[in-house]
Amino acid sequence: MILSGAIALSWPEWLMPMNQGSLVVLLLAFIMLCMGLTLTLEDFRRIARMPRAVTIGFVAQYSIMPLLGWGVAQALDLPPHFAVGLILVGCCPGGTASNLVTYIAGADVALSVVMTVCSTLAAVILTPLLIQLYAGAMVPVDTWMLFTQTLQVVILPVALGVLLNRWAPRLVMSVMPVAPLLSVIGVCFICAVMFAAHAEAIVTHGLELILAVALLHGGGFLLGYYFAWLFGYRYQSARTISIEVGMQNSGLAIVLAKQAFPLLPLAPIVGAVSAVMHSLLGSVLAVLWRSKSSRIKAGDSNTTVSY
C-alpha cells in the first residue's frame, strides 16, 4: 500500500488516465467477488453459533466508526470534501484485509470472517442511512444513489461469489490460489489511482489527512477493543472485534465518494489515505499482539491462557 502510494505521487501521469470512466467501480466489484468466492454456506451458519459476539462486534462497527468519523471531522474543522470523505470511511463496513490481520494477530479468524460478512451485507442499508445522518447537514446526500451503488459493487458481487463457490466449486478452486493476491493488487491500484489523480492536493494537505485518518482508525482499534472488554470478551475475541472495527472497506468509501459526491472531487482522497493507514496500523498492532501472546506462553508453559 505504501509503495503503490509513493509511486503514484512520484509519477502521477502514469495513472491519472485510469481515473476516468468506471474502472475503479469495476475493480471494487471484482475485489468483492473475490471475497464472495472465499465464503461458503457454513460461514453463514457460524452466525448462529456465536450470535452474541457477532452482535457486539456489529454494533461496535456501526456505532463507533461513524461517530468517530464525524467527531474527528468536527474537532479538526476539516473542509467539507475531507469531512465527507472521513465520514464515508467511518460509515463503511469492515474491510476484507481485517481477516488477514486477525490471522497475523493470532486472534479468532472465524469470528472475523463472520463479522466482515455481516457488516458487508448490512452496508447496503446502514451505510447510506448513516452517511445521511452524519453528513446530511454538510452537503446534500443522495441516499438512493448510495444504496444502489453499494448494492451493485458490494452485495451483488459477494452474492455471485457465494453462488459460484456453491455451484461451480472446481472453477473456484482453480482461481482461489491467485484471488487473494489479485484482491490486494486491486485495492492498491484503486488507491494509487486516487493518489495520482489528486497528487497536488495530497502533498498540500498530507499532514491534515494523515492526522484525521490516524485518529479515526486508531480510535476505532482502541474503542473497539474496550467495547468488547466491557461486555466480557477478552484477548482473542476482543482483539478480533478491535481489528474489525478499526479496519474499514476504504475501497467502497472511494467509490461512493466518486459516484455520489461529484461536487466534492477531493472526497475520495480520504479513502485512499485511509487504506494505507489502517493497513499499517492494523499490521503493527497484529504483530505486537502476536509477539505478546508468544512471550506469555513461553513464560508460563504450564498455564493455559485463552487468547
N, C-alpha and C positions, 0 to 999 in steps of 0.2 A: 504493500500500500504506500509506504513512504517513498520507495523507489519510483513507482509509477507517477506519484505526485511531483517528485523532483524533476523527472524527465519532462512532464507536461509543462511545468513552469519554465524550464530551461529552453525547450523547443516547442512552444505552443503552436507554431504554424503547422506542425505535423498533424495535430489532432483537431484543430479548430473546425475544419470542414465536416467532421463527424458529428458536430452538434446540431446539424440540420436534419430535418425530417424525423422519422420515427425510430431511428436506430437505437437510441437509448431505451426507449419503451420496449422494443423487441428484445433487447439484451436482458432487461429485467424479467420479462416474461420467460425467457429461456432459463434464467437462474432459478426462478420459482418452479419451473418444470423439473429442473434437476432436483430440487428439494422434494417435489412430489414423488419422483422416482425412488427416493430412499424410504418412502413411507409404505407401510402395509396396514391392513385392517387391524392387525394386532396392536399397532401403535395407538389406534383409537380406543381399543378395548382397555388399554392401560389407564385411561382416564377414570374408569370405574373403580380401578384398584387403588388409586391414590387421589381421591376427589378433594380431600382437604388441602393437601399440599399444592395441587394444581390450582384450586380456587384462591388460595392465599397468594400464590405467585401471579395469578391472573389479575387479581385486584391491585396488587402492588404495581404491576406493569402499567395498567391504565389509569392509575391514580397518581403515583409518584412522578412518572416521567412527564406527562402533560403539564402538571402543576409546576414542576421544576423548569420546564422549557419557558413557560410564561413568567415565572418568578425571576429567572436569570435575565430574561429579556428586559423586564421592568427594572431590575436592580442595576443593570449596566446601561440602561437607557439606549438600547440598540435602535437604529433606524428601522423603519417598517420592513424593508426587504430582509434584513438579517433576523429581526424579531419573528417574522412569519416563518422563515426558514427554520429557526430553532424550535418553534412550537410544532412545526411539521415533524421534525425529527422526534420530538417528545411524544407525539400522538401516534407514531407508527408502531407496529408490532415488534416483537423481539426478532433479532437478526439470526440468520441461519449459522453464522460464524460462532454464535454462542454455544452450539453443540460441541464444536471442536475445542473451544476454550474450556468448557466444562470437563471434557475428557483430559485435557492437559492438566487441569487443576486436580484431577482425581476425585471429582465430585460425582453427582448422580446423573449420568448421561441419559438414562431412561426418562427421568423427570424433566430434564432439559428438552428432550425431543417433544414430549407431550405438551409442555408449556409453550414451546415455539409453535406447534401445530394449533393449539387453542387460540393463542393471541393472533396468529396469522388469519385464521378463519373468522375471528371476531372483528378483524380490522375493517372488513367491508362495511360494517355498521358503525363501529365505535370511532374509527379514525376520522371519518367526515364529521360526525357529531361533535367530537372533542375539538377538532380544528375550528368548527363554527363557534363553539363555546369560548375558546381561549383567544382566537384571532379575529373573530367576527367584529369586535369593537375597533380593530385597527384598519381592516380593509374589507371590502365585500368578499364574501366566501360563497362560491358556487358549490353547495353541498351535493347536488345531484352529479355534477362533474366529478367530484372527488369519489363519490360512490361508484360510478361507472368505471372510472379509471382503476380503482382498487379491485373491483370485480374482474376487470379484463386482465390486469397484469399480475394479480396475486391468486385469486380464488380459482379462476378457470385453469391456469397452467398447473397449479398444485393438484386440482381435481383430475386433470388429464394424466399427470404423472402417477397418481394413485391407481387410476384405472389401467394404465399401461402396465404397472407393476403387478396388477391382479390378473390381467387377461393376456399379456404378452411378456411373460417372465424371461423367456430366452432373449428377447430383444433387450430388455432392461439389463440383464446380466452382462450382455456384451458391451453396453455403454457405461455401466457403473464404474469400472476402473478409472475412467477419464472424466466422468461427470463432476466430481468434486473439484478437480483441478480446473476444469472449464468454468465452473461457477466462480471460483476465486479470480480467475483471469477476467471474467466478465465484470465482476464488481470493481476490480482495479481499473479496467478500461473505462467504465462509466464515470468513475471519479476522476480519472485522468482527463477525460473529455471536458468535464466541468472545470477542472483546474486550467486547462488550456484556453477554454472559451472566455474565462474571466481572470486571466493571469494578472493583469494590471491591478484589478480590484483586490485580489487576494494578497498581493505584495503590499498594497496600500493599507489594507485593514487586517493584515495577518494576525497581529498580536491580539486584537479585539476578538477575532473569530476563534483563535486558539483558546483564549481565556473563557469565552462563552461555552464552547463545546466541552472543554475540560471540566467546567463547573457542572454542566448538565450530566455528563457521563460519570464523573467522579461522584457526584451526589447520588446518582442512580445506583452505583455499586454499593455505596455506604448505606443509604437508606433502605435499599432492597435487603441487605444483609440483616439490619436491625429490625426491619419489619417482620422478617421470618423469625428472628430470635424472639420477638415479642409474643409470637404465637407458639412458642415452644420448640421451634426447629433449631437444630444445632449442626454445626460442622458441615457434613456433606450437603444436606438439604438447604441450609442457609446459604452456603456458597453457591449452590446451583441457582437459587432464586436471585441472589445478588447479581450473578452473571447475566441471567435472563433479563433482569430489569435494566442493567447498565448498558447492554448492547442492543442497539436498535437496528431495524431494517432501513439503513440510510439510503440504500438504492431506491426504495419506494419513496422516501422523502424527496429525493432528487426528481423523480418522475412526476410526482404530484405537484411539486413546485413549478416545474416546467409547463405542465399541462393546464393546471387550474389557476395559476397566478402569472399569466403572461405579462402583466403590467409591472411585475416585480422581477426583472431579469436576473438580479443578483441573489434571489432567494435560494436557488439550487446549490450555490456555493457552500452553504452551511452543511448540507447533506454530505458533500464531498469531504469537507474538513472533519465532519463527524465520523465518517467511515474510517479515516486514518486514526483519529483519536481513540475511538472505542476499541479498535483492533489493538492499538498499542497498550492502552491501559488494561484491557482485559487480558492480554498475553502476559504482561508483567505481573498482574495480580495472580494469574493462574500458576505461574512459576513459583511465586512466593508461597502460595498456599501449598503447592505440591512439596516444596522443599521443607516447609514447616511440618507437614504431616510425616515426612520421611524421618526427620530428626526426632520427633516424638516417639515414633515407632521404634527407632533404633535405640533410643534412650531407655525404653521400658518395654522390652520384647515380651515380658511375661504378663503385661496388662493389655486387655482387649479394650480398645477405644473405638467408638463408631465415628467415622469421618465421612 
